[in-house]
Amino acid sequence: MLRYIHMIRRLVLTLILVQISLSVLAQKKGKQEKAEDPDSTGVVSDILRPTNLPLLLFDESGKKEKKKKDKKRQKKNIYYGQKTKRVRTKTTFRSQTQFQNFFITQEKKIIDPYIRDIFWFDKKDKVIRNKDFDASRGYLLHGPYVKSIDETVVEEGNFYFGTKHGTWLSFDNKSVLLDKLHFYEGWPKDSRVSYYNKSKNQIETLTPVEYDLKEGNFYHFYENGQIAVSGEYHFGEKVGLWTEYWNDNNKVIRKREIQYQEQPFSRNFRPFIRAEWDNEGNLVYRKERLPED
């Protein structure tokens, strides 16, 4: 009888321990799922902090200094003071052959979070990409770039650590000039900048412009330098996800996300609020589906 009672106690104790273990595992799983959900919290990376502001984006003294350094280039495959390696790719489609001649650098430079297009060579797939740079998979383009169709040059320019820099030209198949654009480390030269205080480089808004149309990443900042609004223009139209932020000196916290058309000039699309957070980063609203037309 006593032995039977001990067996019952052991069984009960085992069941209790199993239940506790399952409860702990469930809590851990819940925390992991919450952490993996990017929209569960409004707190984002410190990549858009005031210290990362492109304060000297259009600083003339900086441009003149860079030109002086560029003129000192003497050694082969040295561009903007950086040693590079030449790469040539060849692809054939139907009856046309495309060649791309460019240079890459192994320098692990920190990418400017405000630049939309960062060009890099994917060494695995042997292609040039302009999104989601992964230093473990490839290298930034740096130096002259030329693209040809058969024997005709259709595009040429220069890269500076993955960003378009200087004058870029594009031609048709008869070598007639189609486009001529000017960049400064990824920013179109025609970009507009407004300031709270220009003498102190306190930027209010930064609007990229090409051909008199808004084109690229737009930023608005609070007076203390904190990011206030970010989004993208394409052919003068707002596209994709636009984000508003709370004015917090310690953290970057999303306030609201507004979904715009994915492609410009999309008919019958009405922008809508996709999600909202309070000033502590807690999710208070989320729209799961796109609105019906």
Order of alpha helices (4+ residues) and beta strands (2+ residues): alpha-beta-alpha-beta-beta-beta-beta-beta-beta-beta-beta-beta-beta-beta-beta-beta-beta-beta-beta-beta-beta-beta-beta-beta-beta
